[in-house]
């Protein structure tokens, strides 16, 4: 028999805060049990098998009557039993409380909270700065596999999000897109790829494919921290280096971070607000593989929107270097999501995001009406996985680009939009034309550097202004019904 923490039986709750408190108690008991056993194991003590499980939340309803038809989340699809495992109730406290509140409000039934049968992998129980592998011999590391539960990929696939998950006979239907192990997996990956803890991520995310944008974001972050009237409380850089706004006292843990010896693969920077409504910016580098990887993991944080700001090839002769492209459709030749999201699935433009981006361009450039059309073009953006597509034998892909009415090409935007659609995260794209290879204007080092420096600051300020406009929207309107499937999970 495995060594288990004290079992906490399922209990019913009609109050969201009380339900969250029970989730927190179960999770705390489970994690403390694993950490204590692991410390004894590292100290050399002989143990039997050790196990602790995630908390779960369950809702049952026996009516086909659904909630307000205008809602995009917060209700189950029909009669049945719905359930999900939960993790990190400290990080997701506000999110879980809101989901519980909506279920209680929209269905007028109690929530059940208890200990699930899903083991917590021991690696996912470690505290932020725990590192055990270096203190174990090879033999002890191998023995860990016999004594503790390790990550099980079968418990963390994306079948629910992809719409392919089919519960077995008698199994409950899912309440959330992600199981607890899937969330934990991504939280650990975020630390690795971005160099910052998940706690610092904000609900509005900007992606870019050029370091120039990050340089400007860092400058702006420092300037905002020097302004005692700034809307942001802190600026966080890789290594969890925290800079507080002028006049604010340091908080516990601020001094723990340190700049990394080398930047991570996709470094993240965070302008923090107390309610997590600030801005996270990530340099995803070049290519659809990176774009998919980072959005796979940020999706578990359930952000309110993510936007792509980057450079693209202009495909129309009428475009000028420095013009903007607002994507209203995507031509997917990136291939990284073909198995998860078939190519026949359309990616709709989201009205709230499109309007915010267009308004932001107008405000920052101080152009409007017909004059705005000189610098802003709305159209299809093609994304490719071939950086040297220009070198393909003629006739090359330009025929397809013309048939699709594409106005710009890059390597990331369609991937980010497709994963936004797949994971029900509102998305948008505003690109800046940096070359026109079909018309003889290719990137050359001197020209590119001059161009980037001249345009990046304006482009970044447009993206940040769009976030300010989107922040004014109700989350329920941002998380559009366009992104929800027939039998959708209840959690946002």
N, C-alpha and C positions, 0 to 999 in steps of 0.2 A: 504493500500500500504506500502511495506517495505521501510525503509530508505536506500537509495543507494548512492554510490559515484557518481561523475560526470561520465556519460557514455562516453567511448572512443570507437568510431565506428571503424569497421575494415578498415584497410588501406593497400595498396600494397607496397611492398618493393623489390628492386632489389639489395640491399646491406645487407650483413649479420649483420654488426655492427649496422646499422640503425634499422633493425628488432629487434635486441636484445634491443636496447635503448627503443623501443616502448613497448616491453614486460616488461622491468624494470619500465617504467612509469605507466603502467596499474597495475602491481603488487603493486607498492609503494602506489598508490592511494587507492587501495582496502584494503591493510593491515592497512594503516593509518586510514581509515574510521572505520574499525572494532576496532582497538585499542582505538581510541578516544571514540567511543560509549561505549566500555567496561569499560573504566576508569570512564565515567560518571555514568554507571550502578553501579559500585562498590562504588562510592561516594554516592549512594542512589537516583540518579535521576530516574524518571519514564520515560521509553522509549517505543516506539512502536517497531514493528519487524525491526531488522537491518540485512542487507544483503550486501555482497560484493562478487564478482566472480573472478575466476582465469582468466588470459589471455590465449589466444589460438593462435596457429599458424596453418595455412591451406595451402595446395598446391593442385592445380588442374592441371590435364594433360589429354589430349584427344588422346594420341598416345600409341600404343602397343610397340613402339621402346623403348628398355630399355638402360640403361647405359652400360659401359664397363662390359663385362661378367665376368671379373676377380674380380670385386668389391664384397665385402661381405655386404656392407651397404652404405647408402647415396643415395638411389634411391627408388622409389615406384615401386610396382609390375606390374602396368598396368594402363590403363585409369581409371579415377575416381577422386573423391574428398577425400583427406586424411587430418586428423586433430588430434591434441592432445592438451590437456590443459597443462600449464606449471606453475612451482612454483620455488621459491627461485632462481631467476635469478642472485643473487649475488653469491651464491654457485656454480651454474651451468653455469656461464657466458662463460667460455672457451668451455665447452661441447656444449651448445646451439649454439654458434657462429660457431663452426665447422660443426654441423649438418645443420644449415642454409646454410652455404657456399657450402656444398656438394649438397644440393638440388638445389640451384641456378645454380651451375656448371653443374650438370648432366641432368637437365631437361629444363634449359633456360626458366623458367616461374617465374613469381613473387610469392613471399610469401605474404599471408594475415595474418595480426596480429590484434587482437581485443579483446574485452571483451567477455568471454564465458558466458554460462548460468549455469555453474557449481559453486555452492556456495563454498566459503572458510569456512570450519568449524572454529568457533571462536577460538578453542583451537590451531589450526594451525597458527593463526595470532600472537600468543604471541612471544615476544622477548625472547632471550636466557635465561634471568634471571628473567622473569616474573613468579610469582606464585600467583594466585588469590584465589584459593579455600579456603585457610586458613583465608582470610579476609572477607569471605561471610558467612552469616547465612545459615542454612539449607533451609529456605524459599526462600532466594535470589538465592541460587544455583539451586533450582527447577525451579524458574522463568526464569532462563537463557535459559532453554530448549524451552520456548515459544517465547523468544525474539531474539535468535541467532541460526544460523544453527550449528548443531552438526555433528560429523563424521558419515557418511552414508556408512556402509560396502558394500552396493550394488554398490557404485561408486569406490571401490578400490579392487575388487577381481582380480585374476590372469588369467582371461579367455583369455586375449590377449597372454600372455606368454605361456599358456598351449595349444594354438591353438584351443580353443573351443568357442571363442567369435564370435558371429554372429550379425553384425549391423542390426538394423531394417530398414524397407523401408524408403528410403530417408536419412538415417543417413550416415555420412562420415565414411570411413574406417580409422583404427588407423594409426598414424604416429610413435607411440612409444609403447614400451612394457608396460609402466606404465602411468596411468593418474596422474594428479597433486595430488589429494587426496591420492592415493596409495603411492606416493613418500613422501609426508608429514608425513603420518603414519609411514613409516619406519624410517625417520629421527628422529622422536621422540622416536621410539623404540631403535634406536642405542644409544641415550643418556642414556636410562634406562639400557640397557644390558651391555654396554661397559664402561660407566662412562666417555666418552669423546664426544666432539661435533663433528658432521659430518664434519665440516670444516677441521679437522685434518687428516681425512682418506686419505690415499695415493692410487695410482692406482695399486700398487702391494701388494697383501695381503698374508700373511702366517698364516695358522691355525695350532694350536697344541692342543694336548689333555693332556699335562703334564706341570705343573708349572715349572719344571726344565728348559724347553726351555725359558720360560719368564725370569727366573732369569738370564740366560746367555744373553738374548737380552737386559735386563736392564744394565748389566755390559758393554756390547758392546756399548750401547747407550751413557752411560756416557763417555766411552773412546773416542768415535767419537766426542763428544762435546768438549772434552779437546784438540782435534787436530785441530788447526786453518786451516789446509789444507783439512779437511774432505769434502766429497761431500754433506754432509747433513747440513742443516741450524739449525735444532732444533730437540729436543727429547721431546715428549709429553707423559705424563703418566696419568692414571685415575685421575679424578678431574680436567682435563685440566691444569695440572702442566707443564709449558713450561720451558725447559732449552735450551738456545741459545748456538750455537757454539762459542768457544773462539774467541774473537775479534769482534763479531757481537753485535750491540746495541740491547737493549730490544725493543720490538714493543708494540704498544697499545694493551692492553688486556692481556699481558703476566702475569701480577701480579694478575689477577682475580681468577685464579684457586687455589685449595687447595686440599691436599690429602684427599680422602674420609675416613670417620670413619671406614668403612669396604669396602672391594673390591666388585665391582658389580659382577653379575653372570658370565659374560664373558668379563673380562677386556681387553682393547685394549691399545696398545703402538705404537707410531708412530715416525719413523725416517723421517723427513720432508725435502723435496726438494721444491724449489720455484714453479716448474711446476707440483707439486703433483705426481712426478714420484718416490717418496721415497717408504718406506716399512712400512706397517701396520702389526702388529702381534697381533693375538687374541688368548687367551686361551679359547677354547670353552668347556673345561671340557670333560666329558665322555658321549658318547651316541649320537645316530642319531637325537634325538629330538633337542638337542642344535645345532647340525650341520645344521639342516634345518632352525631353527629359525634365526640364525645369518646370514646365506647366503640369506635367504628371504629378509633381510633388507639391507645388504651391496650391494646387486644386484642393487638397485636403484641408487647407486653412479656410476655405469657403469665402474667398474675397468677393467684394461687391462688383469689381470690374477689373479687367486688365487690358492695357492698350499697348500697341506696338508703335514705337517711334524709331525710325531708322532711315537709311538711305536706300534708294532703288534706282534701277535703270528706267529712264523714261522711254516709252515705246512710240510716242507720237512726235511727228516732226514739229508740231505746234508748241510743244513744251520747251521751256527754258530751264537751264540749270538753276536750282534753287526753288523751282515750283513745288507745290505740295500736291499730294495725291491722297484723297479720302476714299478708302476702299468701300464699295458697296456690294461687291461680289468677289469671289476668289476662284481662281483656276488652280487646282491642286495637281502639281507635278512633283511634289516633295516625297511621296511614296512611304513616309514613315508611319502614317496612320491608316494605310489602306486596309489592313486587317481589322482594325478596331472601328473604323468609321468608313464604310464603303464610299467609293467615289460618287455614287448616284445620290448620296445624301446632300441636299442643298444647304448652304450656310446662309441663313437670312441676315440681312443688315438689321441692327437694333436701333429703332428710331431715337431713343433717348441718347444713346451714345453718338449717333451720327449728328444729331442736332447740337450736342455739346461740343463736338470737335469742330464743326463748321462755325459755330458762334465764337469759339476760342480763336480760330484763325482770323476771323473778322475783327475781333477786339484787339488782338496783339498787332496785326498788320495795319489796323485802322483803315481797312478797305471794306466796301460793302457793295451789294448789288452787282451790276455788270462789271465793275472794277475788280471785285473779289474774284471773278472768274478768270482774270488774267493770271492769278497766282495759285488758284485752287481748282483742281479737276477731280470730279467724282467719277469712279469707274471701276472696272475689274482689275484686280491685282493678281498676277500669276506668280506662283512660288515654285522654284525648281530645286532639285538636289544636285544639279550640275553647275558648279561655279563658272565653268568655261563653256557655257552653252553657245557662246558666240563662235566657237571654233568647230561646231558640228558641220558636216558637209551640207552644202546647199542642194535643194531647199531644206533649210533647218526648221526649228520650231516656230519661226516667225509667222508661218502660215497659220498655225494653230492659235498663236497669239492674236492675229488679226481676226480670225473667225470667232474667237471668244470676246472680241472687243476690248482686250486688255489694254490698259494705258500705262502699266508699270510692271516691273518684274523685280522680285527679290528672292531670298531663300528661306524666310522665316514666317512671313505674315499669315499665309494660309494655314500653316501648322498651328500657330497660336490661336487663330480663329477657330479652326477645327477642334482643337482640344477645349476651347472655351465652350463650343456647342456641345461637345461630348460630355463635359463635366458640369454643364449648366452654370458656367461663369460668364457673365456678360463681357463682350469683347469689342474691340474696335482697332482700326489701323489708320495712322496718318504718316505717310512717307514723304521724303524730300528727294527730288530728282538730283542725282549727283553725276550721272553720265547718260549718254544717249548712243550706245554702241551701234544701233541700227542706222544711225545718221552720222557716223564718223567722229562722234565726240566721246572718246574713251578716257578713262581715268589715267592721269599721269601724276607722278608723285608731287611735284611742286604745285600744280593746279589743284589737286585734290586737297592738299593741306590748307591752301588759301581758301578754297571754297568751304571746307568743313568749318573752319574757325569763324567764317563770316556768317554762316547760317545756323549753326548748332544752337547758339544761345536763344535765338528767336523760336526755333522749333521746340526746344525744351520748355520754354515759357508757355507756348501754346498748349503742350501736353499737360502742364501743371494747371493752367487755367481751365482746361477741360475737366480735370479732376475736381476742381473747386465747384464747377457747375454741376457735375454729377453727384457731388457730395450733398447737394441741396435736394436731390431726388429722394423719395421714399424708397427704402430697400425693396419693398414689394413691387414697385414699378420698374426698378432696375432689373430685377430678376424676372425677366419676361416669361410669359406663358409660352412664347415661341420656342423656348428651350426645354419645355417639359414634354415627356412622352405620354402615351395613352395611360399606362398604369405606373404613374410616377411615385417615387418615394416621397415621404412627407417632409423630411428635413430639407431646408434650403441648401 
